[in-house]
Amino acid sequence: MNPPVAGLDGITVAFLYVGAVSRIPRIIVASVRAAMPHARIVQMTDYLTMEVNGVDELIRKKWDQKFLMPYRLLHLREFPAVNVIFLDADVEVQKDLSRLFKDEFDIALTFRDETDPSLRLTPLAHKLMPFNAGVMLSRASGMEFWAEAHRLCLGMSEKNRDWLGDQLAIKEVAGTTKLKVKQYPCAKFNYSPAFLN
């Protein structure tokens, strides 16, 4: 398979989506098209899931349908070495994020702090999982970050491999890597408006 061709400014947006295609992944695709029409959109998925309308490319990998977190990190580990924004499938992009690639980093993560509205429901989440994996940026120089996160996640309990293990692994790698990791506040770059109700 050829690596995805980057968008007009060299930016790719990628998201993992597996299972029955609902309106949720269609929202992310439509929002990326509206906010970042120059970006290439890649759906990372398995061999059973249908293509989400509007994506430019599919990257399929085998999945035994068991543990989603190491499967997601496997996709990130093996993603072509391009400037990429990794998003959760339920993210709605409001503004062009490609401008963030003007900053210096190998990896950029969104962090939870006291300004993050999601902490109203889970006030200790920022201690256990300070980084929200819903919005992450990576350059080609940062690919080893995902390889190490994948390795760590594979060694976790079944519970963590099923859910949240990616964020736990990302926390550990971010704290030990020699790569340049930039942090952006969730309240501005990974906002959770549902938590304000």
trRosetta pair geometry for C-beta under 8 A, 3 or more apart (Angstrom, degrees):
i j d omega theta_ij theta_ji phi_ij phi_ji
1 59 7.3 129 141 -123 157 80
2 5 7.9 10 130 -44 117 82
3 80 3.3 116 -141 -124 111 151
3 81 7.6 -48 -133 35 152 58
3 82 6.8 151 163 -35 124 117
4 12 5.6 100 98 -118 135 142
4 40 5.6 164 159 129 119 142
4 42 5.2 -85 -73 -76 160 131
4 56 7.1 95 -152 102 116 115
4 57 5.0 -163 -109 45 108 159
4 59 7.6 -79 -45 -53 112 114
4 80 5.9 -174 24 36 76 141
4 82 6.8 -93 70 11 92 156
5 40 6.3 166 87 -90 62 158
6 9 7.8 -92 144 84 112 37
6 10 4.4 23 134 -147 150 41
6 11 6.2 103 -171 28 103 19
6 12 5.4 -97 -119 -45 72 91
6 40 5.7 -149 -155 9 29 128
6 82 5.2 -176 -74 -165 111 134
6 83 6.8 55 -128 48 139 87
7 10 6.8 -56 63 23 66 10
7 11 4.9 -29 43 62 117 71
7 12 6.6 166 -11 -77 90 49
7 36 7.5 38 148 154 177 100
7 38 4.6 110 154 142 123 66
7 39 4.2 -106 -37 -127 159 23
7 40 4.4 -160 -56 -21 78 73
7 98 8.0 -95 70 -94 134 146
8 38 3.9 -84 40 -156 109 103
9 38 5.2 50 2 135 96 141
9 39 7.9 -39 47 -77 93 62
9 98 5.7 90 88 165 134 149
10 82 7.2 -156 179 -171 78 97
10 83 5.4 61 134 35 96 126
10 101 7.9 -151 91 127 106 166
11 36 6.9 -86 102 -177 138 131
11 38 6.8 70 47 106 110 96
11 39 4.7 -57 102 -111 104 89
11 40 7.3 169 98 22 53 74
11 83 5.5 -59 -105 104 57 110
11 84 7.6 137 -165 -102 58 32
11 85 6.8 17 -174 -8 104 104
11 98 4.3 -80 -64 -114 163 116
11 101 6.8 -150 -91 -15 106 148
12 39 6.6 132 -124 -171 20 87
12 40 4.7 -32 -113 69 76 99
12 41 7.7 162 -165 -85 66 20
12 42 5.9 14 180 -4 113 118
12 82 5.2 61 6 105 128 132
12 83 6.8 142 21 86 79 58
12 84 4.5 -28 75 -107 100 82
12 85 7.3 -173 93 24 50 67
13 32 5.1 -157 79 -139 163 142
13 36 6.6 115 -35 85 137 146
13 39 4.8 46 -10 154 106 139
13 40 7.2 174 25 81 68 45
13 41 5.2 -20 71 -107 98 67
13 42 7.2 171 86 24 46 73
13 84 7.3 151 -96 -161 21 69
13 85 4.8 -20 -112 65 73 102
13 87 6.4 6 -174 0 97 119
13 93 7.7 -47 -139 -56 154 153
14 41 7.6 152 -87 -164 42 46
14 42 4.2 -20 -105 71 90 103
14 43 7.6 -180 -152 -81 68 14
14 44 5.8 55 175 -26 108 106
14 59 7.7 -4 -143 20 125 127
14 75 7.9 -165 151 147 130 117
14 79 6.6 -178 55 -132 173 138
14 84 5.5 -4 7 -170 114 121
14 85 7.3 158 24 78 66 50
14 86 5.6 -27 73 -106 92 65
14 87 7.3 161 81 24 40 75
15 25 7.0 177 104 -134 136 98
15 28 5.9 17 -15 135 168 157
15 42 7.8 156 22 86 54 60
15 43 6.5 -26 69 -118 78 58
15 44 6.8 -153 99 25 28 89
15 86 7.2 132 -90 -165 49 56
15 87 4.7 -41 -86 75 104 84
15 88 6.7 46 -142 148 107 10
15 89 4.9 128 161 -85 127 65
15 91 7.5 -154 -105 35 133 107
16 43 7.9 102 -125 -171 22 59
16 44 4.5 -43 -96 78 68 107
16 45 6.9 148 -157 -77 60 53
16 71 7.8 129 -158 116 145 92
16 72 5.0 -100 -18 -120 169 90
16 75 5.8 148 -89 48 112 161
16 88 7.9 -37 47 -131 85 45
16 89 6.6 -92 79 -43 53 106
17 21 7.4 62 147 -108 130 78
17 25 4.6 30 -111 -92 159 145
17 43 5.7 -50 36 -156 107 103
17 44 7.5 121 18 66 58 58
17 45 5.7 -27 73 -88 64 104
17 49 6.5 175 116 167 76 153
17 52 6.1 45 71 -41 155 130
17 89 4.5 108 -85 -103 97 143
18 45 5.5 152 -84 -146 70 77
18 46 5.1 52 -123 2 116 106
18 48 7.6 58 -160 66 91 96
18 49 4.9 -129 -138 -51 51 143
18 63 6.8 -48 -120 60 154 165
18 68 7.6 -154 42 -123 134 103
18 71 7.9 -6 -23 126 152 142
19 49 6.1 7 22 -103 23 111
20 49 8.0 -131 -63 -128 16 81
21 25 6.3 -77 -147 47 82 125
21 26 7.6 86 170 -43 100 95
21 49 7.0 114 -55 -173 88 89
21 50 5.1 -80 -16 68 128 106
21 51 7.9 -1 -75 86 151 25
21 52 5.7 176 -136 -95 124 71
22 25 7.0 107 61 13 64 83
22 26 7.7 -119 110 3 45 101
23 26 5.2 -66 -155 43 48 118
23 27 6.3 57 149 -34 77 97
24 27 5.9 -52 -158 21 31 112
24 28 7.4 25 151 -13 62 99
24 89 6.0 67 129 134 108 99
24 90 5.3 -37 -170 -100 117 78
25 28 5.6 -46 -153 32 47 111
25 29 6.5 45 151 -18 71 102
25 43 7.4 56 -176 -118 137 118
25 52 4.4 -96 125 -115 126 145
25 89 4.8 -39 -91 -169 88 109
26 29 5.8 -54 -150 38 35 111
26 30 6.2 33 153 -17 68 108
26 52 6.3 -159 -75 -169 60 102
26 53 6.2 21 -115 52 99 101
26 54 7.3 103 -140 19 68 128
27 30 5.9 -57 -146 40 29 108
27 31 6.0 25 157 -18 66 110
27 90 7.8 28 69 -146 124 47
27 92 5.6 -51 148 -95 111 97
28 31 5.8 -59 -144 39 28 108
28 32 6.3 28 158 -19 65 106
28 87 6.3 167 -155 113 131 137
28 89 5.9 -119 -10 -163 151 48
28 90 7.2 -107 -55 -103 115 7
28 91 5.7 64 -112 68 109 69
28 92 6.6 -119 -93 -92 56 46
28 93 7.1 77 -153 -9 65 93
29 32 6.0 -55 -148 36 29 108
29 33 6.4 30 154 -20 63 108
29 41 5.9 97 -129 172 82 162
29 52 5.8 -180 -39 133 140 119
29 53 6.9 172 86 88 161 62
29 54 4.1 122 157 88 136 129
29 55 6.1 -93 -113 -63 127 70
30 33 5.7 -56 -149 36 31 114
30 34 6.4 27 154 -18 65 108
30 54 6.9 30 -65 119 59 179
31 34 5.7 -54 -146 37 33 109
31 35 6.0 9 163 -1 69 113
31 91 7.8 -134 77 120 145 68
31 92 4.6 168 -74 -161 166 67
31 93 4.3 148 132 44 107 75
31 94 7.3 -30 -170 -62 118 38
32 35 6.3 -67 -134 50 27 94
32 36 5.3 -43 -171 52 68 104
32 39 6.0 -87 175 73 107 132
32 41 5.5 123 101 -90 149 121
32 93 5.1 76 -81 26 58 144
33 36 7.6 -60 -91 66 10 61
33 37 5.9 43 -172 -103 54 68
33 41 7.5 -46 -61 -33 79 142
33 54 6.5 -76 -48 -177 136 130
34 37 7.4 9 -126 -60 8 87
34 93 7.7 166 63 86 88 97
35 93 4.6 -133 41 125 146 107
35 94 6.4 105 -91 119 144 14
35 95 5.7 176 -155 -154 125 8
35 96 5.3 -170 161 -66 85 57
35 97 7.7 49 131 -9 127 77
36 39 4.0 24 135 -5 117 122
36 93 6.6 -45 0 139 109 153
36 96 5.0 128 -85 -123 82 77
36 97 6.8 -44 -66 30 138 74
36 98 6.0 126 -132 -21 120 111
38 98 7.2 -46 75 -12 115 165
39 85 7.6 -37 -144 30 144 119
39 98 6.5 -162 -74 -60 107 124
40 56 4.9 -84 -163 52 80 157
40 57 7.1 17 168 9 109 112
41 54 6.9 4 75 129 151 83
41 55 4.8 -119 112 -133 103 65
41 56 5.1 125 54 4 67 93
41 57 7.7 166 92 30 50 70
42 55 6.6 88 -126 -171 17 112
42 56 6.6 -50 -72 63 58 90
42 57 4.9 -21 -113 73 83 97
42 58 7.4 151 -163 -101 69 17
42 59 6.0 27 176 -8 115 106
42 84 8.0 -41 35 -136 129 119
43 51 6.5 149 52 -143 151 65
43 52 5.3 154 -88 24 147 107
43 55 4.4 -47 -19 -116 106 168
43 57 7.4 -171 28 94 69 48
43 58 5.2 -25 70 -110 98 69
43 59 7.4 -178 89 26 48 67
44 59 5.1 -21 -111 68 68 103
44 61 7.5 -1 -173 8 89 107
44 72 7.7 103 106 -136 136 61
44 75 4.1 81 -176 -165 145 146
44 79 7.5 -61 -86 -90 132 105
45 49 4.4 -112 -175 66 128 130
45 58 6.1 -47 35 -157 113 101
45 59 7.3 133 26 74 64 53
45 60 5.7 -32 81 -104 77 70
45 61 7.9 160 90 27 31 69
46 49 5.5 96 50 2 80 101
46 60 6.3 51 172 -155 17 85
46 61 6.6 -61 -109 72 54 56
46 62 7.0 47 -146 -150 87 20
46 63 4.1 -80 -103 24 123 119
46 65 7.9 34 -108 -71 171 73
46 71 8.0 -19 -71 -176 103 136
47 60 5.3 86 -81 178 64 130
47 62 6.6 -4 -11 -99 117 54
47 63 7.8 -179 11 24 77 82
51 55 6.3 -132 -173 45 93 118
51 58 5.6 -92 -105 -63 99 129
52 55 5.3 79 71 -22 89 116
55 58 6.6 88 107 -65 137 69
59 75 6.8 125 103 -148 122 100
59 79 7.4 119 91 -114 175 72
61 71 7.5 173 92 -164 122 86
61 74 6.4 -167 135 117 162 119
61 75 6.2 -152 11 -85 141 82
61 78 7.4 115 -86 64 141 143
63 66 8.0 -159 171 23 79 65
63 71 5.2 46 -121 -135 113 139
66 161 7.9 5 128 125 94 119
66 162 7.9 -85 155 -94 63 83
67 70 5.3 31 114 29 118 102
67 71 6.4 157 96 -17 65 97
67 158 7.1 -119 -91 -150 118 64
67 161 3.8 -21 -153 144 135 107
67 162 5.6 -90 -126 -77 73 52
67 165 7.8 0 180 28 112 150
68 71 5.4 -70 -151 42 33 116
68 72 6.1 36 157 -25 72 103
68 161 8.0 139 43 150 50 62
68 162 6.5 56 23 -160 88 42
68 163 7.1 33 54 -78 115 57
69 72 5.8 -49 -148 30 30 110
69 73 6.6 21 156 -10 63 106
69 153 5.4 -142 128 -166 106 132
69 156 7.8 -30 92 58 141 141
69 160 6.9 -65 43 148 163 60
69 161 5.3 -149 51 -162 112 40
69 162 6.8 19 -3 64 106 7
69 163 6.6 176 -46 -94 117 12
69 164 7.0 -44 -87 57 143 26
69 165 3.7 116 126 57 162 105
69 166 4.5 -150 -155 -34 94 85
69 169 7.8 141 161 4 117 124
70 73 5.5 -57 -145 44 38 109
70 74 6.1 51 151 -30 68 99
70 150 6.2 91 -151 -154 76 73
70 153 4.5 175 -87 116 80 116
70 154 5.1 88 -121 -79 141 67
70 161 5.6 -16 -13 -148 106 97
70 165 6.8 -27 -45 103 72 139
71 74 5.5 -45 -149 27 31 117
71 75 7.0 35 151 -18 60 99
72 75 5.8 -54 -161 31 35 112
72 76 6.7 28 146 -14 67 105
72 166 5.6 -33 80 -79 128 144
73 76 5.3 -51 -146 39 41 112
73 77 6.0 49 152 -26 70 103
73 146 6.2 -179 -165 -171 78 83
73 149 5.2 -137 -143 111 131 99
73 150 3.9 176 132 -90 114 78
73 153 5.3 136 19 25 156 151
73 166 5.6 -178 -54 -114 105 96
73 169 6.8 -6 -91 79 155 152
74 77 5.6 -50 -144 34 30 115
74 78 6.3 3 164 4 64 112
74 150 5.7 110 -74 -135 51 133
75 78 6.5 -75 -145 51 23 92
75 79 6.3 48 153 -58 64 94
76 79 5.6 -29 -147 -9 32 120
76 86 6.2 7 -107 -101 111 155
76 138 7.5 131 -165 -19 101 163
76 146 4.0 -140 125 -147 102 138
76 149 7.4 -15 87 72 135 127
76 150 7.2 -174 66 -57 95 110
77 143 7.4 92 -155 -178 45 83
77 146 4.4 -162 -82 125 55 102
77 147 4.7 103 -139 -86 106 57
77 149 7.7 -156 -69 62 98 87
77 150 4.5 -31 -49 -19 138 149
79 82 7.8 -94 143 34 98 85
79 84 6.3 -70 145 21 142 172
79 86 8.0 -131 -42 -81 168 113
79 138 7.8 95 77 82 137 144
79 143 7.6 -151 64 -122 82 100
79 146 7.3 17 22 78 105 171
81 140 3.6 65 172 -132 99 95
81 143 5.6 -59 -103 -50 94 139
82 140 6.4 35 -65 -66 15 93
83 101 5.5 34 -163 -119 139 145
83 137 7.8 -4 -172 -173 78 95
83 138 7.6 176 -147 91 40 51
83 139 5.6 -11 -101 -112 73 66
83 140 7.4 -56 -55 -23 55 78
84 137 7.3 169 91 -152 47 53
84 138 5.3 -10 62 61 90 93
85 97 5.5 93 -110 98 156 135
85 98 7.6 -101 -32 -80 131 62
85 135 7.2 -19 -174 -158 98 76
85 136 7.4 153 -161 81 52 43
85 137 5.3 -23 -105 -101 70 77
86 133 7.8 -40 113 179 116 80
86 135 7.7 149 84 -154 61 28
86 136 4.5 -13 60 65 105 96
86 137 7.5 -168 19 -81 74 25
86 138 6.6 33 -13 1 109 113
87 91 4.4 -109 -175 44 113 142
87 93 7.4 -68 -105 -61 158 103
87 134 6.6 13 -158 170 61 60
87 135 5.9 7 -110 -100 74 62
87 136 8.0 -171 -71 28 38 66
88 91 5.0 115 62 -28 79 100
88 133 6.9 99 -59 107 103 76
88 134 4.1 -48 -1 -130 120 74
88 135 7.7 -67 5 -47 85 55
90 134 7.8 -61 67 -135 83 114
91 134 5.5 141 -73 174 117 102
91 135 6.4 126 -123 -68 154 90
91 190 7.7 -58 -120 -136 120 75
93 97 6.8 -96 -144 -15 115 112
96 99 6.0 83 111 -14 98 99
97 100 5.5 -21 177 4 72 118
97 135 7.6 -144 -124 -162 156 119
97 137 7.4 -155 152 -79 118 120
97 189 7.6 96 -119 -150 112 101
98 101 5.9 -32 -177 11 59 114
99 102 5.8 -25 180 3 60 115
100 103 5.7 -34 -177 16 61 114
100 108 6.3 -155 154 93 127 171
100 137 5.9 -141 106 -61 130 166
100 184 7.3 -48 -131 -58 135 149
101 137 7.0 -153 -76 -175 78 137
101 139 7.6 125 -137 -80 99 100
103 108 7.1 83 83 -88 129 139
103 182 5.8 99 133 -133 132 172
104 180 6.3 -43 140 140 87 155
104 182 7.2 139 87 -62 53 130
105 108 4.7 87 104 -62 163 89
105 137 7.1 79 90 93 133 113
105 139 7.1 154 99 -6 68 116
105 142 7.6 14 139 -66 79 135
105 180 5.1 -144 -135 115 47 100
105 181 6.6 51 -153 -140 106 18
105 182 3.7 -84 -84 -6 137 114
106 138 7.5 3 151 -148 60 63
106 139 5.6 -103 -147 47 46 107
106 141 4.6 -101 -126 104 98 100
106 142 3.7 145 156 -77 86 93
106 145 6.9 149 122 -31 112 130
106 179 4.0 -95 63 -175 148 109
106 180 4.9 121 -1 51 89 75
106 181 7.0 -45 57 -70 88 52
107 136 7.1 -18 -170 -176 91 99
107 137 7.0 150 -164 85 43 63
107 138 5.6 -3 -112 -105 72 74
107 139 7.7 -120 -64 22 43 76
107 142 4.2 142 -57 -150 81 143
107 145 4.9 37 -57 -28 145 176
107 174 7.5 -124 98 -103 136 88
107 177 7.8 39 24 89 135 160
107 179 5.9 61 5 125 104 134
107 180 7.5 166 32 89 65 52
107 181 5.0 -17 74 -112 99 77
107 182 7.4 -176 94 26 48 68
108 136 6.9 162 84 -163 60 52
108 137 3.9 6 51 52 107 109
108 138 7.7 -144 26 -61 70 40
108 181 7.3 153 -95 -166 33 55
108 182 4.3 -20 -110 69 87 100
108 183 7.3 -177 -158 -77 67 21
108 184 6.3 38 172 -9 108 107
109 131 4.4 -25 167 -142 133 127
109 132 7.9 147 175 49 87 52
109 136 5.6 -4 -106 -118 66 87
109 137 8.0 -137 -58 30 36 71
109 170 6.8 147 -117 166 142 125
109 174 6.4 -48 6 -100 156 142
109 181 6.4 -1 7 -175 109 104
109 182 7.5 161 24 83 61 51
109 183 5.8 -24 71 -110 81 68
109 184 7.4 -175 94 29 34 75
110 131 6.6 118 72 -156 49 71
110 132 5.1 -41 90 55 105 96
110 134 7.0 -44 50 61 136 84
110 135 4.9 51 -14 70 134 102
110 136 7.3 -112 4 -76 83 57
110 183 7.4 111 -126 -163 20 66
110 184 5.2 -42 -104 78 69 87
110 185 7.0 18 -159 131 80 14
110 186 4.7 99 157 -86 110 67
110 189 5.0 -150 -106 91 118 107
110 190 3.8 111 135 -7 166 133
111 126 7.5 71 170 -144 80 100
111 130 5.3 -5 -148 156 94 90
111 131 5.6 -45 -98 -95 65 63
111 132 7.5 164 -112 6 15 81
111 183 4.7 6 -12 -165 126 118
111 184 7.2 151 14 69 78 34
111 185 6.3 -52 64 -110 79 44
111 186 6.4 -121 84 -26 28 89
112 116 4.4 -61 -145 7 73 167
112 118 6.9 -79 -123 67 118 110
112 119 6.2 133 -178 -62 114 109
112 125 5.9 -49 131 104 171 99
112 126 3.8 -139 104 -98 110 94
112 129 7.3 58 14 102 136 72
112 130 5.7 -143 44 -156 88 47
112 131 7.4 -148 0 -78 84 15
112 132 6.0 100 -49 -37 96 101
112 186 5.2 5 -89 1 57 141
113 116 5.9 123 49 -12 43 101
113 126 6.2 114 -92 -141 31 152
113 185 6.1 -63 27 -129 113 100
113 186 7.6 166 17 25 67 95
113 187 7.6 -69 56 -12 85 113
114 119 7.1 -91 -127 62 35 159
115 185 5.8 9 72 -177 128 137
115 186 7.8 166 91 63 86 77
115 187 3.9 -67 128 -25 102 156
116 119 5.0 91 86 -15 95 105
116 126 6.9 147 39 -73 140 120
116 132 7.9 162 -141 -32 143 134
116 185 7.1 -149 -66 -180 87 87
116 186 4.3 35 -111 71 113 122
116 187 5.2 -127 -87 -56 48 85
116 192 7.5 46 -178 22 85 110
117 120 5.9 -19 -178 -6 60 114
117 187 6.8 108 -13 -113 78 87
117 191 7.3 41 26 -159 115 76
117 192 5.8 -150 76 68 98 87
117 193 7.5 43 74 -108 151 29
117 195 4.7 152 128 90 97 116
117 196 5.3 -26 -175 -68 149 85
118 121 6.5 -54 -176 36 56 100
118 122 6.7 -12 147 41 84 98
118 125 6.9 -53 120 58 104 155
118 132 7.7 101 42 -92 156 140
118 186 7.0 -59 19 135 118 145
118 192 4.2 53 -65 46 105 149
118 195 4.7 -171 -99 -40 51 167
119 122 6.3 -85 -133 77 42 61
119 123 5.2 69 173 -116 87 46
119 125 6.1 -142 -108 41 73 106
119 126 6.1 -13 -98 -24 125 111
120 123 7.3 23 -125 -72 14 80
120 195 5.7 145 45 165 111 108
120 196 7.8 106 20 -95 152 42
121 195 5.8 -114 -8 -138 114 107
122 125 4.0 60 120 -39 115 116
124 127 5.2 -45 -174 31 75 115
124 128 6.3 58 134 -9 89 104
125 128 6.1 -68 -147 49 36 99
125 129 5.6 -39 -179 54 77 95
126 129 7.4 -74 -112 75 20 53
126 130 5.2 50 -171 -112 64 66
127 130 7.1 32 -102 -65 11 87
128 168 7.5 -39 163 -97 83 88
128 171 7.9 -114 150 -51 41 169
129 132 7.5 84 136 -82 106 52
129 164 6.6 -99 -75 -161 147 102
129 167 4.1 28 -148 141 121 128
129 168 6.4 -67 -94 -70 93 58
129 171 6.1 -123 -129 -49 48 132
130 171 5.9 111 32 -116 88 107
131 136 7.9 58 167 -91 119 107
131 167 6.2 -172 79 -150 79 84
131 170 5.2 -104 77 118 136 123
131 171 5.9 -175 20 -77 103 71
131 174 6.4 123 -31 -16 147 159
131 183 7.9 -112 -101 -123 98 99
132 135 7.0 29 100 30 98 78
132 167 7.2 -12 -120 -117 29 125
132 186 5.1 74 12 -103 138 126
132 190 4.9 169 84 130 133 151
133 136 6.1 -20 -151 -34 58 125
133 166 5.2 34 -80 116 171 118
133 167 5.1 -124 -22 -79 113 83
133 170 6.1 162 -84 -8 105 158
134 190 5.1 130 75 -154 113 117
135 184 7.9 -62 107 74 121 124
135 189 5.8 -147 99 143 152 92
135 190 4.4 -151 22 -88 121 105
136 170 7.8 -106 -102 -135 144 146
138 142 4.5 -133 -153 79 84 130
138 143 7.1 94 170 -76 125 53
138 145 7.1 -149 -123 56 113 129
138 146 7.1 7 -120 -37 156 119
139 142 5.1 99 53 0 68 103
140 143 6.3 -17 -169 -27 44 110
141 179 7.2 154 133 -137 91 108
142 145 4.8 -19 176 7 84 125
142 146 7.5 77 132 -15 84 90
142 179 5.7 99 -119 -168 77 148
143 146 6.0 -53 -163 32 49 106
143 147 6.7 50 144 -20 72 104
144 147 5.2 -52 -149 35 44 117
144 148 6.3 41 155 -18 72 103
144 177 7.9 149 102 -138 100 118
144 179 7.1 174 67 -54 102 131
145 148 6.2 -63 -157 37 27 105
145 149 6.4 24 151 -16 64 110
145 173 5.7 120 -160 148 74 137
145 177 6.0 5 -106 -107 88 161
145 179 5.6 -74 -66 33 109 160
145 181 7.8 129 -116 -87 142 105
146 149 5.5 -52 -142 39 36 113
146 150 6.2 41 156 -22 66 104
147 150 5.8 -54 -151 34 28 112
147 151 6.5 30 151 -20 62 105
148 151 5.5 -50 -147 34 35 114
148 152 6.4 33 155 -17 66 105
148 169 7.9 174 121 173 68 103
148 173 4.9 133 102 -115 117 122
148 177 7.1 167 55 -85 156 106
149 152 5.9 -56 -149 38 31 110
149 153 6.2 31 155 -21 65 109
149 166 6.9 48 163 -152 120 65
149 169 4.1 110 -159 133 75 116
149 170 5.4 22 -124 -77 134 59
149 172 7.8 146 -111 63 70 93
149 173 4.9 -74 -70 -15 83 149
150 153 5.8 -57 -145 36 29 111
150 154 6.5 36 156 -26 63 103
150 169 7.5 107 -49 158 18 158
151 154 6.0 -53 -155 26 29 114
151 155 7.3 17 153 -10 60 107
152 155 6.1 -68 -162 38 35 106
152 156 7.1 48 145 -41 66 99
152 168 7.9 -142 130 110 118 85
152 169 4.1 153 86 -131 117 101
152 172 5.8 -175 -162 73 165 140
152 173 6.8 -150 2 -50 146 98
153 156 5.6 -41 -157 4 42 120
153 160 7.5 -142 -147 130 72 101
153 161 6.4 117 168 -110 85 75
153 165 4.6 104 -142 145 96 114
153 166 6.2 8 -99 -86 143 50
153 168 7.6 127 -100 71 79 94
153 169 4.4 -57 -57 -48 87 150
154 161 7.5 56 -121 -109 29 120
156 160 3.9 -85 155 86 132 125
156 161 5.3 163 80 -52 102 80
156 165 4.8 179 64 -131 160 121
156 168 6.8 105 -106 84 147 138
156 169 7.4 -102 -39 -59 132 102
157 160 4.9 87 57 13 82 99
157 161 6.9 -148 94 -5 40 88
158 161 5.6 -56 -142 40 33 111
158 162 6.2 35 156 -24 66 107
159 162 5.9 -61 -155 33 26 111
159 163 7.2 -50 169 45 60 84
160 163 7.2 -94 -140 69 28 48
160 164 5.9 -77 -139 81 69 88
160 165 3.8 106 152 -81 82 95
160 168 6.0 -35 -160 26 128 150
161 165 5.0 20 -89 -25 32 162
162 165 7.5 101 36 -12 35 117
164 167 5.5 -55 -164 40 64 110
164 168 6.1 63 141 -22 83 103
165 168 5.5 -55 -144 39 38 112
165 169 6.1 36 158 -18 70 106
166 169 5.9 -58 -148 39 29 109
166 170 6.2 30 154 -21 65 109
167 170 5.5 -50 -141 36 32 114
167 171 6.5 41 155 -24 63 101
168 171 5.8 -49 -153 29 30 114
168 172 6.8 26 152 -15 62 105
169 172 5.8 -57 -152 37 35 110
169 173 6.3 27 155 -14 69 108
170 173 5.9 -56 -142 41 31 106
170 174 6.0 33 159 -22 66 110
171 174 6.0 -60 -147 36 24 111
171 175 6.5 17 157 -16 61 112
172 175 6.0 -65 -154 37 28 109
172 176 6.5 -5 161 4 64 116
173 176 6.3 -79 -145 49 30 93
173 177 5.4 35 168 -40 75 113
174 177 6.4 -38 -119 18 22 112
174 181 5.1 143 -144 -166 87 170
177 181 6.5 98 70 -37 122 120
184 188 6.7 -103 168 76 96 105
184 189 4.2 21 130 16 127 154
184 190 7.7 119 99 -10 101 97
185 188 5.0 68 77 18 97 99
185 189 6.5 123 74 17 49 94
186 189 6.6 -88 -123 63 25 71
186 190 4.2 -59 -139 68 73 99
186 191 6.8 141 155 -77 68 39
186 192 7.4 -2 159 -10 116 96
187 191 6.2 46 -165 -99 32 84
188 191 7.0 13 -119 -57 5 102
192 195 4.7 43 115 1 109 117
193 196 5.7 -46 -167 15 54 116
194 197 6.3 -38 -171 7 49 113
